[in-house]
Amino acid sequence: MAVMNVSEYDVILDAREDRCPMPLLKAKMALSKMTSGNCLCVTTEDVGSLKDIPHYINIVGHTLLKQEENEGVFTFVVQKK
């Protein structure tokens, strides 16, 4: 598993135990409480998140800085607009 440098993220959301639509809903809630320019790191094992999270980020105008998969764990790093 990849090691994350937590200092590069303002909020870390571990949604690995959650299933659709919870990872996306929790990401939305976290982003709504964040300041513009802050970074959110979301980890999930829900395959639906591969489509849902980037789609939502694109629609609302946030920036998807990183998306990766490692041993069934999907990681998204999002910068709030």
C-alpha positions in Angstrom: 0.0 0.0 0.0 1.2 3.5 -0.8 2.4 5.7 2.0 0.6 9.1 2.2 2.3 12.2 3.4 -0.5 13.5 5.5 0.9 17.0 5.7 0.1 17.5 2.0 -3.7 17.2 2.7 -6.0 19.4 4.6 -8.6 16.7 5.1 -8.3 12.9 4.8 -11.4 10.9 4.3 -11.2 7.1 4.7 -14.3 5.7 3.0 -12.9 2.2 2.5 -15.7 0.6 4.4 -18.5 2.5 2.6 -20.4 1.6 -0.4 -22.1 3.7 -3.1 -23.3 6.4 -2.7 -21.6 7.1 0.7 -18.0 7.8 -0.5 -19.3 10.5 -2.8 -21.7 11.9 -0.3 -19.0 12.0 2.4 -16.6 13.7 -0.1 -19.3 16.3 -0.9 -19.8 17.0 2.8 -16.1 17.3 3.5 -15.6 19.7 0.6 -18.5 21.9 1.7 -16.7 22.5 5.0 -13.3 23.3 3.4 -11.8 26.5 2.3 -11.0 27.3 -1.3 -7.6 25.9 -2.3 -7.6 23.2 0.4 -6.9 19.6 -0.6 -9.0 16.5 0.3 -7.7 13.0 0.1 -10.4 10.3 -0.3 -9.7 6.6 -0.1 -12.4 4.0 -1.0 -12.8 0.5 -2.1 -16.1 1.2 -3.9 -15.7 0.7 -7.7 -18.5 3.1 -8.3 -16.4 5.9 -7.0 -14.2 5.6 -10.1 -17.0 7.2 -12.0 -18.9 9.1 -9.4 -16.1 11.2 -7.8 -14.4 12.4 -10.9 -17.8 13.2 -12.5 -18.9 15.2 -9.5 -15.6 17.1 -9.3 -15.8 18.0 -13.0 -19.4 19.3 -12.7 -18.8 21.5 -9.7 -15.4 22.8 -10.8 -13.0 21.5 -8.2 -9.7 20.1 -9.4 -8.9 16.4 -9.4 -5.1 16.4 -8.6 -4.6 12.7 -8.5 -6.5 9.5 -9.0 -4.9 6.1 -8.4 -5.6 2.5 -7.6 -3.5 0.2 -5.5 -4.6 -3.3 -4.6 -8.3 -2.5 -4.8 -8.0 0.8 -2.9 -8.9 3.9 -4.9 -7.4 7.3 -3.9 -8.6 10.7 -5.1 -6.9 14.0 -4.2 -9.2 17.0 -4.8 -8.4 20.6 -4.5 -11.5 22.7 -3.7 -12.2 25.6 -6.1 
